[in-house]
Amino acid sequence: MTLLVHALAFLLGVALGAWAGGPRDGWLALAAALMGLRLLRPTWQGSRVWRAWRAHPLTAAMLVALGAARLTATAAPLADPGHVAAYAWAHPSAAVRVVGTVVRPPQRLAPDAWALVLEVQRVRPLDTPAASAVPLRGRVWVRCTDPRTPAWRYGDRVVLRGRLLPLPAERPTYRAYLARQGAAARLYAYRGGRLQTAAGLSFWGLLYALRDRAHALVLRYWPAPEGPLFAGVLLGLEDDIPEAVYAAFRATGTAHIIVISGFNITVIAGLVTRLTARSLGRTWGALLAALAVGAYTLLVGADPPVVRAALMGGLSLLARQVGRRQHGYTTLAFSAAVMVAAQPWALWDIGFQLSFAATLGLMLYTDPLSRGARRLLSRWLPARWLDRLQPWLEEFVLLTLAAQTLTLPLSAYYFHRVSPVALLANPLILPAQAPLMVLGGLAVLVGLVVEPLGRALAVLAWPWAAFTIRVVLAFARLPRPTWHVGYGSAATVALVYGLLALATWALRRSRGRWRLHPGWVARGLAALDVWLWGLVRLAPDGRLHVWFLPTAQGQAVLVQFPAGARALINGGADAATLDHALGALLGPGGRALDLWVVASNRDAEVAALAEVVDRYPPRRVWWLPGAGGEPGYRSLRAALDTAAVPVVPAQAGARWRAGPAVLTARAVTPRGGQVLVEQGAFRALLTWDDDGRPWPAGLTVAWLAAPGVGVAEPCRVEPRLLLLGPAWPRDAPGPRGAACWRVVAAQGVHVWTDGRGWGVALGRNTPQAACDAARPERSPSPTP
């Protein structure tokens, strides 16, 4: 139990470091002070010294401080001018030419986009001479749309052109994903080329080459869609799975079959142990099993679920060899602490959270569910039938239910959907997964040595994959296999887990016999009250609200009118970031939007919209730009046509009225246009492209997408608040003569008005620069 407490204290410290921040040295000094306090009064009585040291609360507090220090130590070196993180922070959204080496091979993100990780060597702004290139170090995560990207391999030296962005300050799950890649910045590249192929041999180069060879063998052995399924199950390569098949797995709640997890590790460890235990002995067999698990973990990419399973499997083998009884909760907490110590941002990784939640659910609820199912079935089945049925019921039904008990809140929070057919689909396909992996894995291993013999084994493995896919597709064709749920907050998820913890504690106290108690009714009513207050908070308040959403690239603007109608203007480049920002604002039941306005033809401004049409369906779309040829722009139009959404080519002067507020397409150009939002004395002008006309008089807020846009006559009109888009440099002077409050990089700004007064709230990470004029007046009771 002591190790369990210490591991949990370290994890708490990492979370505290993310919330409180602070310098690393300060947390280390606090840890040293706590250790000194603990050593001031030792217990000098033999072995009791060690026991007292282990159990003392100061030890746990010291580990909390060490956890916070570990998290703060990962802060990007913004003060180091030779690091790419500092360059990206100083020049956000700069158009650059980057030269570097591929350290993680490309993975498909979309039909025309790939992700890779680059070790940066040189960076220079576009349209500058080659002599201006700056030597930098550090890694960047790259999203590249160049069709030549899939041919690149580990160790290749490449050149890329695109926009360089710093790491996102918000969205810790996205930052956790980038941190797992070792990235200190992001690059959205539209063009690239290979300068030099990989030279020499390296461990990672050989490992990736082995995985590529095994992948090619898989695709030769099995046709689609079975071949891509084997590639995902065995190698963690999901790029080739047809989108329709992958959508069916997601819709039926069976996508965990494709993701490599503890099941794969269990099969490998058990197979190696059984094959080697008799010939080499138990100790050598366990050692070879641990080595096989470690090699496989590295081969498939060392994702959090695989690392968690590998650590727990290794600790289990170690405990068995030294004759110690394994404590499941301690092993789970210690594995989490080791992973977080190696990569602190893993604590916010979705795969990490789901993997540990599923494992904890298995530990907590498998036995109670098994006992309850046996009591229930014993009323109708004789004991001998029940003894035969129960093992199958536990392995394929109750284990799934136990795992989903703790993963369902997280899945609903992150993916906004639940699948009621998962409880039926999983028991049918789970029995096929062991032969699928064992026979498929043997076919690949043997095929790497003798390809014709591996092909013969592949014939035996094919029916299991075919059966899995057919069953999943059959369930996906049922009416409404997936239920879309509303967007909740992290506080809502914490409340749900708190109620689950209370229910688990009550179940254990009652020894599996539930009793309805007034206290439980009161807790349920309190939870319902919190949920209803969340709905009230999102209800219309009679004001006009304009949110400049914290998107990854470009700018999305959400407008809520006094009566509750909502309009979304553009969407930025990254669908996941837009999804998160809208979900945090709209909350449960607020997914439908009354109007979309497409005000630009650039992918950086509208590419994300194509991927959220199904989650935020608009009733109609205003289309401002006259033409466009970028891939995201074309994909958006195709997605709207597929969803049968009415698209109206907007004309200059078109008006959309919602109560006392009006939205007007003030300018329409081939590249986009201007949108004017008005209520009473409040006027906000949003500019992605302009037609050369002067700004209207009496502007309260003006927003400019990029330098050179909408600045024809700004000096004659001075808005009270001037917002500059993320394409502007942080030290941009803005339009000269504008005596206003100027905010650079409008990421996370909220403006509201009742038609007379108005107010503004800035995001935590929005840089700002005050001009000579007084700051704008604020509403006496600002809405969060």
Disulfide bonds with the S-S distance in Angstrom:
none
